[in-house]
Amino acid sequence: MKNILVLCTGNSCRSQIAEGYLRHFAGDQAQVFSAGVETHGVNPKAIQVMKEAGIDISGHTSNHIDEYRSQQFDLVLTVCDHARESCPYFPTDAKQIHENFPDPAQAVGSEEEVMAEFRRVRDLIRNYSQSFVNQEVVI
């Protein structure tokens, strides 16, 4: 079983969505955790769009990277450029992978337009997560 850590800036949207999908696609082949260089709480819109996709992330918590300093990981996935650039040194032998996704929390416009952006980013992360599991996790 692989241990995977997903890192983002605030551990509120992108990393939470990725954690949900990676858990879904990896099943019992991986333990997946997420954290941020800051903690902003899990975004209610992220919870909503994942619920629409049939994945419940309402029990997720927003965690700080320092909480995982003593844990060993096989894979560390950064899902935003800011986390990749500002993440403090994280002592690990893990394979580090980076994929930048837009931040749906930065979307502006009507509620409908903002939710459309959350769904668009969710779908990008879903597709990436499925490929990631197939390439990095499945034995």
C-alpha positions in Angstrom: 0.0 0.0 0.0 1.3 3.4 -0.9 1.1 6.5 1.3 0.2 9.7 -0.7 0.2 13.3 0.5 -1.5 15.9 -1.6 -0.3 19.5 -0.9 -2.0 22.8 -1.8 -1.9 26.3 -0.4 -4.9 26.3 2.0 -6.0 22.7 1.9 -9.5 23.8 1.2 -10.4 23.0 -2.4 -8.0 21.5 -4.9 -6.2 19.2 -2.4 -9.5 18.2 -0.8 -11.0 17.3 -4.2 -7.8 15.4 -5.2 -7.8 13.5 -1.8 -11.4 12.5 -2.5 -10.7 11.2 -6.0 -7.4 9.5 -5.2 -9.1 7.6 -2.3 -11.9 6.7 -4.7 -9.7 5.5 -7.5 -7.0 3.9 -5.4 -9.3 2.0 -3.1 -7.3 -0.1 -0.7 -4.0 0.3 -2.6 -3.2 3.6 -1.0 -3.7 5.8 2.0 -4.3 9.4 1.0 -3.8 12.5 3.1 -3.9 16.2 2.2 -2.4 19.3 3.7 -1.7 22.9 3.1 1.1 25.4 3.7 -1.9 27.2 5.4 -5.3 25.9 6.6 -8.4 27.6 5.4 -11.0 24.9 6.3 -12.7 22.7 3.7 -14.6 24.9 1.2 -18.4 24.2 1.2 -18.5 24.5 -2.6 -15.8 21.8 -2.9 -17.9 19.6 -0.7 -21.0 20.3 -2.8 -19.5 19.6 -6.2 -17.9 16.4 -4.9 -21.3 15.3 -3.5 -22.7 15.9 -6.9 -20.1 13.5 -8.2 -21.0 10.9 -5.6 -18.0 11.4 -3.3 -18.5 12.6 0.2 -15.6 14.8 1.5 -17.7 16.5 4.2 -15.7 14.7 6.9 -12.4 15.9 5.6 -10.4 18.3 7.7 -8.0 21.1 6.7 -4.6 20.1 7.9 -1.2 21.9 8.0 1.8 20.3 6.4 3.6 20.3 9.8 1.1 17.6 11.0 2.8 15.1 8.6 6.5 15.8 9.1 7.1 12.5 10.9 5.1 10.4 8.5 6.7 8.5 5.6 5.2 9.0 2.1 5.8 7.2 -1.2 4.3 10.0 -3.3 3.9 13.8 -2.6 1.6 15.5 -5.1 1.5 19.3 -5.2 -1.6 20.6 -6.9 -0.8 24.3 -7.1 2.2 26.3 -8.1 2.1 28.3 -4.8 2.4 25.2 -2.7 5.2 23.9 -4.8 7.1 27.2 -4.5 6.4 28.1 -0.9 6.3 24.7 0.7 8.9 24.6 3.4 11.5 21.8 3.1 9.7 18.5 3.6 12.1 15.8 4.5 11.1 12.7 2.5 12.3 10.2 0.1 8.9 10.3 -1.6 8.6 10.8 -5.3 7.5 14.4 -5.8 5.0 15.1 -8.5 3.5 18.5 -9.5 0.3 19.4 -11.4 -1.0 22.9 -11.2 -4.8 23.3 -11.2 -6.7 26.6 -11.2 -8.1 27.7 -7.8 -11.9 27.6 -8.0 -12.1 29.6 -4.8 -10.8 32.6 -6.9 -13.7 32.4 -9.4 -15.8 35.5 -9.7 -19.2 36.1 -11.1 -22.7 34.9 -10.3 -23.2 31.9 -8.0 -23.9 29.9 -11.2 -20.6 31.0 -12.8 -18.6 30.3 -9.6 -20.2 26.8 -9.3 -19.4 26.1 -13.0 -15.8 26.9 -12.3 -15.8 24.5 -9.2 -17.2 21.8 -11.4 -14.7 22.4 -14.2 -11.8 22.2 -11.8 -13.3 19.1 -10.1 -13.5 17.4 -13.5 -9.9 18.3 -14.3 -8.8 16.9 -11.0 -10.9 13.8 -11.5 -9.3 13.0 -14.8 -5.8 13.7 -13.5 -6.4 11.6 -10.4 -7.6 8.6 -12.4 -4.5 8.7 -14.6 -2.3 9.3 -11.5 -3.6 6.2 -9.8 -3.2 4.1 -12.9 0.5 5.3 -13.4 1.7 5.6 -9.8 -0.4 3.4 -7.6 -1.8 0.4 -9.3 0.6 -2.5 -9.1 
